[in-house]
Amino acid sequence: MTAHPAPRLTRLLEALLGVGTALDLPTVLQHIVDGAADLTGARHASLVVTAPGGTRLAEFRAAGPGPVPETAPVLRVPVHVRDEEFGELRLAGRPGAGPFTVEDEQLLRVLAVQAGVSIGNARLYETARQRERWIEGAAAVTNALLTEEGADDALTTVAERARLLADASAGVILHPTAEGGMAIVTASTPEDPDGIVGATIAPGSPVLEQLLGGEPVFIDDSATDPRMTTHVRHRFGPSMMLPLQASGRLIGTLALPRRRGGRPYTEVERLLATQFASQAALALVLADARRGRERLAVYEDRDRIARDLHDLVVQRLFATGMMLESTERRRGAEDVRDILVRAVDELRSTVQEVRTTILTLQQPPAEPPTGLRGRVLRETAAAAARLGFAPSTRFLGAVDTRVPGPVADRLITALRHALAQACARGNVSRVEVAVDAATPLADGRAGVRLTVHDDGTDGDGAGGAAPEGGGTDESAADAGAGDGDGGGHRGGGTAVTWWSPL
């Protein structure tokens, strides 16, 4: 029996309101299914999302109690987003096994029209969010590249950030080889990286002409595409290979493969990734130019040292020669002896100055800070590129002088692991790092304590084995309070505490 028009109209308005207020696409699709089931009284409802070629991409269901017989009536209504057929609403299991009415179909078509509008809005919102994330990621990479020291660190930063933004299985950088091919020089992957670095695309490969020409290459399935020749291609599915090119200079190629059977890249993702690669290439060029200027400054300083050395040596040798000449006019043996002693001392001093200066000139350019404080700051700066923001860092006590080298090495290892866990959580907006060498350990011994606290809520990561001579503790939801580090963490989240006696 058909429900009274007024209650059905009310439920239709409620369904339209529920569908129209959400912006997250999965939430919108689930609202559509739930609204269709409630509106028609169907026991089972589903929305099948299809690709343009008819391939099923996803299905959202609202299931009621009891199975649906194969002979049960089914109502199907297409959902269009602008001129594109997005999917199909399917209803089954009418109470009493009666057929769906014309009114049911009309109500469902009204809901489908609103669903198409809401899906279009959700897509626009998601595209805007994607653009925002890629822009922020490109800015973070640029900032990291212009503050880091080594070229290898710079390439790793680009590969890792791009992998996270693209939701790829791996992020790799390829460089041209002397033989005319390309080789993977850097790889960022949460899975087993063995065999990826060093993999080569042999000269003559069909894809090489495009890559060496600075053209992007988009691949539907790396494992079956005949253009792919590396021995690791069977691990991956959809992939983007993007030129790292700036001012006509090809630095290399950024490849972002997804795992086998992964979601294909959309046109928006391809465009955003290509723009990211262009900006990253420019940042790499600027970072290389900065390192070149720093090397030039070192060489200029060495030129100055060489000029000063030349002047000093010439002056001393000239003065020594004058003293020796004066001995010809001296009569007393004592005066001659004193002059010769002074001349020998001057020559020895000159030789020592030359040796010292030569050793100074043979030293490489200044390395990154070797103290524990500088190493911690370097690790947090590297993590900023992956997090999208800089972690706050705090030191207590004389960490550079109190913490011996082996303990400092283990602390840095624990810090890297904790920061990697924070990056993997994905919902982190604040990270606090504290290194405390001033507060005794719980047993009264002098020690050092590292605490890494973030506001993420996913506590799946394990603290890992403690380095020898220390320990680790990890917990979630207000972890870190009361562990003696004076951190003053705000609210809940996840904290990793590592300690070691000194």
Residue pairs with C-beta under 8 A, 6 or more apart in sequence:
2 101
2 103
3 41
8 39
8 103
8 107
11 38
11 39
12 39
12 107
12 110
12 111
14 35
15 31
15 34
15 35
15 36
15 38
15 39
15 111
16 35
16 110
16 111
16 114
18 31
18 34
18 35
19 28
19 31
19 32
19 35
19 111
19 114
19 115
19 118
20 114
20 117
20 118
22 28
22 31
22 118
22 122
23 121
23 122
23 125
24 122
24 125
24 126
25 119
25 122
25 123
25 126
26 60
28 115
28 118
28 119
28 122
29 47
29 49
29 58
29 60
29 119
30 60
30 62
31 118
32 47
32 60
32 79
32 89
32 111
32 115
32 118
33 45
33 46
33 47
33 60
33 61
33 62
33 89
34 45
34 62
35 111
36 42
36 45
36 47
36 62
36 89
36 91
36 108
36 111
37 43
37 44
37 45
37 62
37 64
37 91
39 104
39 107
39 108
39 111
40 75
40 91
40 94
40 100
40 104
40 107
40 108
41 94
41 95
42 64
42 75
42 91
42 92
42 93
42 94
42 100
43 63
43 64
43 65
43 66
43 68
43 92
43 93
43 94
43 95
44 61
44 62
44 63
44 64
44 68
44 91
44 92
44 93
45 61
45 62
45 89
45 90
45 91
45 92
46 59
46 60
46 61
46 62
46 89
46 90
47 59
47 60
47 79
47 87
47 88
47 89
47 90
48 56
48 58
48 59
48 87
48 88
48 90
49 56
49 57
49 58
49 59
49 60
49 86
49 87
50 56
50 57
50 85
50 86
50 87
50 88
51 57
52 84
64 93
66 93
68 92
68 93
69 97
72 92
72 93
72 94
72 97
73 92
73 94
73 97
73 98
73 99
73 100
74 90
74 91
74 92
75 89
75 90
75 91
75 92
75 100
75 104
75 105
75 108
76 88
76 89
76 90
76 91
77 88
77 89
77 105
77 108
77 109
77 112
78 85
78 87
78 88
78 89
78 112
79 85
79 86
79 87
79 88
79 89
79 112
79 115
79 116
79 119
80 86
80 112
80 116
81 116
81 119
81 120
81 123
82 116
82 120
86 116
86 119
89 108
89 111
89 112
89 115
91 100
91 104
91 108
94 100
127 268
130 268
130 269
130 272
131 272
133 165
134 165
134 272
134 273
134 275
134 276
136 388
137 161
137 162
137 164
137 165
137 276
137 388
138 275
138 276
138 279
138 280
140 161
140 384
140 385
140 387
140 388
140 389
141 157
141 158
141 161
141 276
141 279
141 280
141 283
141 385
142 279
142 280
142 283
143 384
143 385
144 154
144 157
144 381
144 382
144 384
144 385
145 154
145 157
145 158
145 280
145 283
145 284
145 286
145 287
146 283
146 286
146 287
146 290
147 381
148 154
148 157
148 287
148 381
148 382
149 291
149 367
149 368
151 287
151 288
151 291
152 186
153 382
154 284
154 287
155 173
155 185
155 186
155 284
156 186
156 188
157 382
157 385
158 171
158 173
158 244
158 254
158 280
158 284
159 171
159 172
159 173
159 186
159 187
159 188
159 254
160 171
160 188
160 385
160 386
161 171
161 385
161 386
162 168
162 171
162 254
162 256
162 273
162 276
162 277
162 280
163 169
163 170
163 171
163 188
163 189
163 256
164 171
164 386
164 423
165 272
165 273
165 276
166 240
166 256
166 265
166 269
166 273
167 258
168 256
168 257
168 258
169 189
169 191
169 235
169 236
169 257
169 258
169 259
169 262
170 187
170 188
170 189
170 191
170 193
170 196
170 236
170 255
170 256
170 257
171 187
171 188
171 189
171 254
171 255
171 256
172 184
172 186
172 187
172 188
172 196
172 254
172 255
172 257
173 184
173 185
173 186
173 187
173 244
173 252
173 253
173 254
173 255
174 182
174 183
174 184
174 185
174 201
174 211
174 241
174 252
174 253
174 255
175 182
175 183
175 185
175 251
175 252
176 182
176 212
176 250
176 252
177 183
177 200
179 203
180 203
180 208
181 200
181 201
181 202
181 203
181 205
181 208
182 200
182 201
182 208
182 211
182 212
182 252
182 253
183 198
183 199
183 200
183 201
184 196
184 197
184 198
184 199
184 200
184 230
184 255
185 197
185 252
186 197
187 193
187 196
187 197
189 196
190 424
195 231
195 232
196 232
199 230
199 231
199 232
200 230
201 207
201 208
201 211
201 229
201 230
202 229
205 227
205 229
206 226
206 227
207 217
207 227
207 228
207 229
207 241
210 216
210 217
211 217
211 241
211 243
211 253
212 250
214 243
214 245
214 250
215 243
216 240
216 241
216 242
216 243
216 270
216 274
216 277
217 227
217 240
217 241
218 239
218 240
218 241
218 265
218 270
219 225
219 227
219 228
219 238
219 239
219 240
219 241
219 257
220 237
220 238
220 264
221 237
221 238
221 260
222 228
222 233
222 234
222 235
222 236
222 237
222 238
222 239
222 257
223 233
223 234
223 235
223 236
223 237
223 260
225 233
234 260
235 257
235 259
235 260
236 257
236 258
236 259
236 260
237 257
237 258
237 259
237 260
237 261
237 262
238 257
238 258
238 262
238 263
238 264
238 265
239 255
239 256
239 257
239 258
240 255
240 256
240 257
240 265
240 269
240 270
240 273
240 274
241 253
241 254
241 255
242 253
242 254
242 255
242 256
242 273
242 274
242 276
242 277
243 250
243 253
243 254
243 277
243 281
244 250
244 251
244 252
244 253
244 254
244 277
244 280
244 281
244 284
245 251
245 278
245 281
246 278
246 281
246 282
246 284
246 285
247 282
247 285
249 285
251 281
251 284
251 285
254 277
254 280
256 273
258 265
265 273
294 365
295 365
298 365
298 366
302 361
305 357
305 360
305 361
306 357
306 361
309 353
309 354
309 357
312 350
312 353
313 350
313 353
313 354
316 346
316 347
316 349
316 350
317 350
319 346
320 343
320 346
320 347
320 350
323 339
323 342
323 343
323 346
324 339
324 340
324 343
326 339
327 335
327 336
327 339
327 340
330 336
330 339
368 374
368 375
368 378
369 375
369 377
369 378
371 399
371 400
372 399
372 400
372 403
372 408
372 411
372 412
372 435
373 395
373 399
373 400
373 435
375 408
375 412
376 393
376 395
376 399
376 412
376 415
376 433
376 435
377 393
379 412
379 415
379 416
379 419
380 390
380 391
380 393
380 419
380 431
380 433
381 390
383 391
383 419
383 422
383 423
383 431
384 390
384 391
386 423
387 422
387 423
387 428
387 431
389 429
389 430
389 431
391 419
391 431
391 432
391 433
392 430
392 431
392 432
392 433
393 433
393 434
393 435
394 432
394 433
394 434
394 435
394 487
395 434
395 435
395 436
395 437
396 434
396 435
396 436
396 437
396 438
396 439
396 486
397 436
397 437
397 438
397 439
398 437
399 435
399 437
399 448
402 437
402 446
402 448
402 502
403 411
403 437
403 448
403 502
404 502
407 448
407 469
407 470
407 500
407 502
410 467
410 468
410 469
410 470
410 500
411 435
411 448
411 450
411 498
411 500
413 467
414 450
414 467
414 470
414 472
414 496
414 498
415 433
415 450
415 452
415 498
417 464
417 496
418 450
418 452
418 496
418 498
419 431
419 433
419 452
421 461
421 494
421 496
422 428
422 431
422 452
422 454
422 456
422 494
424 461
425 454
425 456
425 457
425 458
425 461
425 494
426 456
426 458
427 456
427 457
427 458
428 454
428 455
428 456
429 455
430 454
430 455
430 493
431 452
431 453
431 454
432 451
432 452
432 453
432 454
432 487
432 489
433 450
433 451
433 452
434 449
434 450
434 451
434 453
434 485
434 486
434 487
435 448
435 449
435 450
436 448
436 449
436 450
436 451
436 485
436 486
437 447
437 448
437 449
437 502
439 449
439 484
439 485
439 486
440 446
440 447
441 447
441 449
441 484
441 499
441 501
442 484
445 501
445 502
446 501
446 502
447 499
447 500
447 501
447 502
448 499
448 500
448 502
449 483
449 484
449 485
449 497
449 498
449 499
450 497
450 498
450 499
451 480
451 483
451 485
451 487
451 495
451 496
451 497
451 498
452 495
452 496
452 497
453 479
453 480
453 487
453 489
453 493
453 494
453 495
453 496
454 493
454 494
454 495
455 491
455 492
455 493
456 493
456 494
457 476
457 492
457 493
457 494
458 494
459 474
459 475
459 476
459 477
459 494
461 474
461 494
462 474
463 472
463 473
463 474
463 496
464 472
465 472
466 472
466 498
467 498
467 500
469 500
469 501
470 498
470 499
470 500
470 501
471 498
471 499
471 500
472 496
472 497
472 498
473 483
473 496
473 497
474 494
474 495
474 496
474 497
475 494
475 495
476 492
476 493
476 494
476 495
477 492
477 493
478 491
478 492
478 493
479 492
479 493
479 494
479 495
480 487
480 489
480 493
480 495
480 497
481 489
483 495
483 497
485 497
489 495
